[in-house]
Structures are given as structure tokens and as C-alpha cells.
Amino acid sequence: MVTVGVLALQGGAREHLALIESLGGKAIAVKKQSDLGDIDALIIPGGESTTISKLLTVFELKKPVGDFIDAGNPVLATCAGLILLATEVDGEPGYFQKLPIKVKRNAYGAQLASAEAIVDYQQGSENAAFIRAPKILDSGDSEVVGKVSDEVVAIRNGNIMAASYHPELTNSTMLHRKLLEMAASN
């Protein structure tokens, strides 16, 4: 059975944990470095990217999480997670710089502008929640995984998948199923 860790320092960890379990995977909350040794894949959830980055530093998890990613383990980053992995955020260097993309935080508006939209994938469509979502300005050579109209909202680059939305809030399973597949074949 595949074990997926969900970074649980701040943000939407609980919903990701439940979604992985509902798909037949084992899910554990990652709160310390030793938790990374027990997982096959990692989800970096949405929340507040500045707060998450500060907590990663305080709990000395920046290097271990970076090493986990660099080792080729499957990773899914949603909303704030996408911001944390991007090489460029609002014209500045990103926190981890593991995903060669450019993003703009809160590009779709403030909390009150949050909405749901249909994300189109090659395998079908699902409803997803966009909450103070970052916009992918340049996806580089990443594979486009999901779009809303002509807007790229989900990508894959090697072992990393990332989305500007919250699939866990609408029980959208496409990305989580793909993460489990990636981990099972890793």
C-alpha cells in the first residue's frame, strides 16, 4: 500500500489526508523530519504560503523536504504549495525553487473572489475550488495537466505535480489518483 504524507504545519492537511484514505492509500500527517522516512509521496497543501515557509524554517524542515523532492519522490503541491515550489513568485525567487515556473500569488482576487470552476484534464473534468489562488504565468517546459478554459491551472514537471486550486475541498480526485499511481510505480 502506498503511503502519502501531507505536510501538516498549516493549511488544508485534514482534507488531503481523508481524500488519500478514501482512494485506498495510507495517509499520515508530516510534522517532523522523521515522518518523511515513512512515506512514498508528499502533498504540500494550500494555506498561507508565507506562514508555511516560516514554519518549515522554524521546524527545520526546509532541507529535509527539499531533499525528499530532489530524491525523485512524487509530490503534489496545491495552491500555497505551488507557490512554495515555484522558482519565481511575483518576480522574486521562490522558497524551494524546485518547480521551473513563474507564478503570481492571489492573482484571481481576494478571499471574497473565491469560486469554484471546472478543471479540464485529458481524462475528464472535475470541479475545484480557487481560493486566493496563484496564477501560473509561465509553465516553462512543464506538462499541462489541467486547464480552465485556456488558463493553465495544473502542471507536472518530473516527479512534481502542482495546481493553483484546492482539489481536496470539492473531492476532486484526479490529481490524488495520479499521485498514488506515481508513487506505486516509483
C-alpha positions as CSV (number, residue, x, y, z in Angstrom):
1,M,0.0,0.0,0.0
2,V,1.3,3.5,-0.9
3,T,1.8,5.9,2.0
4,V,1.3,9.5,1.3
5,G,2.5,12.2,3.7
6,V,0.7,15.5,3.9
7,L,2.7,18.5,5.2
8,A,0.6,19.4,8.3
9,L,2.1,22.6,9.6
10,Q,-0.6,25.0,8.5
11,G,-3.4,24.8,5.9
12,G,-5.7,22.2,4.4
13,A,-4.0,19.0,5.6
14,R,-7.0,17.2,7.0
15,E,-9.0,17.1,3.7
16,H,-6.0,15.8,1.8
17,L,-5.4,13.1,4.4
18,A,-9.1,12.0,4.1
19,L,-9.0,12.0,0.3
20,I,-5.9,9.8,0.1
21,E,-7.6,7.4,2.6
22,S,-10.8,7.3,0.5
23,L,-8.7,6.3,-2.6
24,G,-7.2,3.3,-0.8
25,G,-3.9,4.9,0.2
26,K,-2.4,5.3,3.6
27,A,-2.1,8.9,4.7
28,I,0.0,10.4,7.5
29,A,0.5,13.9,8.7
30,V,4.1,15.1,8.2
31,K,5.1,17.4,11.1
32,K,8.7,16.5,11.7
33,Q,11.7,15.2,9.7
34,S,11.4,11.6,10.8
35,D,7.8,11.5,9.2
36,L,9.4,11.8,5.7
37,G,11.1,8.4,6.1
38,D,7.7,6.7,6.4
39,I,6.2,7.9,3.1
40,D,6.3,7.2,-0.6
41,A,4.9,10.6,-1.7
42,L,4.2,14.0,-0.3
43,I,1.4,16.6,-0.6
44,I,2.2,20.2,0.2
45,P,-1.2,21.7,0.7
46,G,-2.7,25.1,0.4
47,G,-2.9,27.5,3.2
48,E,-0.8,30.7,3.6
49,S,2.5,30.3,1.8
50,T,4.4,32.9,3.9
51,T,3.3,31.2,7.1
52,I,4.1,27.7,5.8
53,S,7.6,28.8,4.7
54,K,8.2,30.3,8.2
55,L,7.1,27.1,9.9
56,L,9.2,25.0,7.6
57,T,12.2,27.0,8.7
58,V,11.3,27.0,12.4
59,F,10.7,23.2,12.4
60,E,13.9,22.7,10.3
61,L,12.0,21.0,7.5
62,K,13.1,23.1,4.5
63,K,16.2,21.0,3.8
64,P,14.6,17.6,4.5
65,V,11.5,18.4,2.3
66,G,13.8,19.7,-0.4
67,D,15.9,16.5,-0.2
68,F,12.8,14.4,-0.4
69,I,11.8,16.2,-3.6
70,D,15.3,16.1,-5.1
71,A,15.4,12.3,-4.5
72,G,12.6,12.0,-7.1
73,N,9.8,11.1,-4.8
74,P,6.3,12.0,-6.1
75,V,5.0,15.4,-4.8
76,L,1.6,17.1,-5.2
77,A,1.5,20.8,-4.4
78,T,-1.7,22.7,-4.3
79,C,-2.3,26.5,-4.1
80,A,0.2,27.7,-1.5
81,G,2.2,24.5,-2.1
82,L,2.5,25.6,-5.8
83,I,3.8,29.0,-4.6
84,L,6.4,27.4,-2.3
85,L,7.8,25.2,-5.1
86,A,7.9,27.7,-7.9
87,T,11.3,29.1,-9.0
88,E,9.8,32.6,-9.3
89,V,6.9,34.2,-7.3
90,D,5.8,37.8,-8.1
91,G,9.2,38.4,-9.8
92,E,11.2,37.2,-6.8
93,P,13.0,33.9,-6.2
94,G,10.7,31.2,-4.7
95,Y,11.1,29.4,-1.4
96,F,12.1,26.0,-2.6
97,Q,12.8,26.8,-6.3
98,K,12.1,23.1,-7.3
99,L,9.5,23.8,-10.0
100,P,10.7,25.8,-13.0
101,I,7.6,28.0,-13.3
102,K,6.6,31.7,-12.7
103,V,3.5,32.4,-10.6
104,K,1.6,35.4,-9.2
105,R,0.1,34.9,-5.8
106,N,-3.5,35.8,-5.2
107,A,-3.9,36.5,-8.9
108,Y,-7.6,35.7,-9.1
109,G,-8.6,38.1,-6.3
110,A,-9.1,38.3,-2.6
111,Q,-10.9,35.8,-0.4
112,L,-14.2,37.2,-1.4
113,A,-13.5,36.5,-5.0
114,S,-13.0,32.8,-4.3
115,A,-15.0,30.5,-6.6
116,E,-15.3,27.0,-8.0
117,A,-14.6,26.2,-11.6
118,I,-14.5,23.1,-13.8
119,V,-10.9,21.9,-14.5
120,D,-10.5,20.0,-17.7
121,Y,-8.0,17.1,-17.9
122,Q,-7.2,14.7,-20.7
123,Q,-9.1,12.1,-18.7
124,G,-12.2,14.2,-17.9
125,S,-13.3,17.2,-15.9
126,E,-13.8,17.9,-12.2
127,N,-15.0,20.8,-10.1
128,A,-12.3,22.5,-8.0
129,A,-12.1,25.4,-5.5
130,F,-10.0,28.5,-6.3
131,I,-9.3,30.4,-3.0
132,R,-6.9,33.4,-3.3
133,A,-5.3,31.2,-6.0
134,P,-2.0,31.8,-7.6
135,K,-1.8,32.1,-11.4
136,I,0.7,30.2,-13.4
137,L,2.2,32.9,-15.6
138,D,4.8,30.7,-17.3
139,S,4.8,26.9,-17.0
140,G,8.1,26.5,-18.8
141,D,8.6,23.0,-20.2
142,S,6.1,21.5,-17.7
143,E,3.4,19.2,-19.0
144,V,0.0,20.8,-18.8
145,V,-2.3,18.6,-16.7
146,G,-5.3,20.8,-16.2
147,K,-6.9,23.9,-17.6
148,V,-9.9,26.2,-17.0
149,S,-10.8,27.4,-20.5
150,D,-7.4,28.4,-21.9
151,E,-5.8,29.1,-18.5
152,V,-3.2,26.5,-17.3
153,V,-4.1,25.6,-13.7
154,A,-2.3,22.3,-13.1
155,I,1.1,21.1,-14.4
156,R,3.6,18.3,-14.0
157,N,7.3,18.5,-14.2
158,G,9.1,15.3,-13.5
159,N,8.2,14.0,-10.0
160,I,6.2,17.2,-9.1
161,M,2.5,17.9,-9.9
162,A,1.2,21.3,-8.9
163,A,-2.2,23.0,-9.1
164,S,-3.3,26.5,-8.4
165,Y,-6.5,25.3,-6.8
166,H,-7.8,23.1,-3.9
167,P,-9.0,19.8,-5.3
168,E,-9.4,18.4,-1.8
169,L,-12.2,20.8,-1.0
170,T,-14.5,19.6,-3.7
171,N,-13.4,15.9,-3.5
172,S,-11.8,16.2,-6.9
173,T,-9.7,13.0,-7.1
174,M,-7.8,13.3,-10.4
175,L,-4.5,14.7,-9.0
176,H,-4.6,12.5,-5.9
177,R,-5.2,9.3,-8.0
178,K,-2.3,10.3,-10.3
179,L,0.0,10.9,-7.2
180,L,-0.9,7.4,-6.0
181,E,-0.1,6.0,-9.4
182,M,3.2,7.8,-9.5
183,A,4.2,6.6,-6.0
184,A,3.2,3.0,-6.8
185,S,5.5,3.0,-9.9
186,N,8.3,4.8,-8.2
